[in-house]
Amino acid sequence: MNHKPKVTISIERPGKSSADTCNENGWIPGTRLAGDEGYGETIIEITAVGEENILAKQISHDGKPASFSGENNWTLACRDWRKVDQDAPWQEARAR
């Protein structure tokens, strides 16, 4: 099975909310996104898309499983994000 990430890159733009970014890209609950703001790649899974905000749980950071598995309010403004296969193990979701 090929687990190469899909190359959809998007960053939240001024005047657009994280929910807007999700809606424009077709990102729904269950979608996994990967992004790196310079401290190691983070993979999240969207759990809810509201009117302005999103909830997501962290799957991994810098190649290590997340230490906390609960959902939190996330912003998509701090880094470029790309969609990765949701069935891919976190180790294989990294696009290097």
Backbone torsions as a table, in degrees:
resi	resn	phi	psi	omega
1	MET	NA	135.3	-179.1
2	ASN	-89.5	121.0	-179.2
3	HIS	-108.4	24.2	179.7
4	LYS	-67.2	137.1	-178.3
5	PRO	-68.5	147.4	172.7
6	LYS	-74.4	142.2	-175.3
7	VAL	-97.0	78.2	172.6
8	THR	-113.3	111.6	-178.3
9	ILE	-113.9	133.3	179.7
10	SER	-149.9	144.5	174.0
11	ILE	-129.3	144.9	178.5
12	GLU	-63.7	131.4	-178.5
13	ARG	-100.8	155.7	176.7
14	PRO	-53.7	134.9	-179.2
15	GLY	85.4	-6.3	178.5
16	LYS	-112.5	139.1	178.9
17	SER	-90.8	170.4	175.4
18	SER	-60.7	-37.9	177.5
19	ALA	-64.2	-40.4	176.7
20	ASP	-59.4	-45.2	-179.8
21	THR	-60.4	-43.4	177.8
22	CYS	-62.2	-47.5	-178.2
23	ASN	-62.4	-40.0	-179.7
24	GLU	-66.5	-29.9	-176.9
25	ASN	-99.6	-1.7	-178.9
26	GLY	73.6	23.9	179.5
27	TRP	-85.3	119.2	-175.2
28	ILE	-122.8	171.6	175.2
29	PRO	-52.1	133.5	-176.3
30	GLY	102.3	-18.5	178.3
31	THR	-70.7	134.8	175.1
32	ARG	-104.0	134.6	179.8
33	LEU	-122.9	147.1	176.5
34	ALA	-124.9	137.6	178.1
35	GLY	-156.7	156.9	-177.9
36	ASP	-136.8	121.6	177.3
37	GLU	-102.3	20.3	175.7
38	GLY	105.5	0.3	-178.6
39	TYR	-120.0	18.2	-176.0
40	GLY	108.0	145.9	-177.3
41	GLU	-68.2	136.6	176.1
42	THR	-113.0	134.9	174.3
43	ILE	-114.4	127.4	178.6
44	ILE	-121.5	159.4	172.1
45	GLU	-122.1	122.4	179.7
46	ILE	-67.5	131.8	178.1
47	THR	-111.1	-22.0	178.2
48	ALA	-160.5	144.7	175.2
49	VAL	-121.4	116.4	179.6
50	GLY	-95.4	-159.0	178.9
51	GLU	-73.6	-36.1	179.3
52	GLU	-127.2	-29.5	-173.1
53	ASN	-114.0	166.1	173.5
54	ILE	-127.1	155.3	169.8
55	LEU	-110.7	143.0	178.6
56	ALA	-153.2	159.6	173.7
57	LYS	-117.6	141.4	180.0
58	GLN	-77.9	129.2	178.4
59	ILE	-92.0	-45.3	179.6
60	SER	-155.9	162.4	173.5
61	HIS	-144.5	128.9	177.9
62	ASP	54.7	38.6	176.4
63	GLY	80.5	6.3	-180.0
64	LYS	-117.4	145.5	177.7
65	PRO	-58.7	148.2	178.9
66	ALA	-62.7	141.0	179.1
67	SER	-83.4	-15.9	179.3
68	PHE	-127.7	127.3	-174.3
69	SER	-103.7	1.5	-179.7
70	GLY	-77.0	165.6	178.9
71	GLU	-88.6	151.5	179.5
72	ASN	-140.8	163.9	171.4
73	ASN	-70.0	128.8	-179.6
74	TRP	-122.2	148.0	170.0
75	THR	-111.1	145.4	177.6
76	LEU	-98.0	9.0	-172.5
77	ALA	-80.9	-18.1	-170.2
78	CYS	-87.4	-8.5	-177.6
79	ARG	-161.3	164.9	171.1
80	ASP	-76.8	141.1	-179.5
81	TRP	-120.0	148.5	172.4
82	ARG	-134.7	147.3	178.9
83	LYS	-76.6	136.2	174.5
84	VAL	-121.2	158.2	-179.6
85	ASP	-58.1	128.7	-177.4
86	GLN	-72.7	-20.2	178.7
87	ASP	-93.3	-1.0	179.4
88	ALA	-75.6	136.8	173.0
89	PRO	-60.5	151.3	-176.1
90	TRP	-59.7	-30.1	180.0
91	GLN	-67.3	-33.1	-176.1
92	GLU	-91.2	-7.8	-177.6
93	ALA	-79.2	-13.7	-179.3
94	ARG	-70.7	133.7	-179.4
95	ALA	-107.2	91.8	-179.2
96	ARG	-121.2	NA	NA
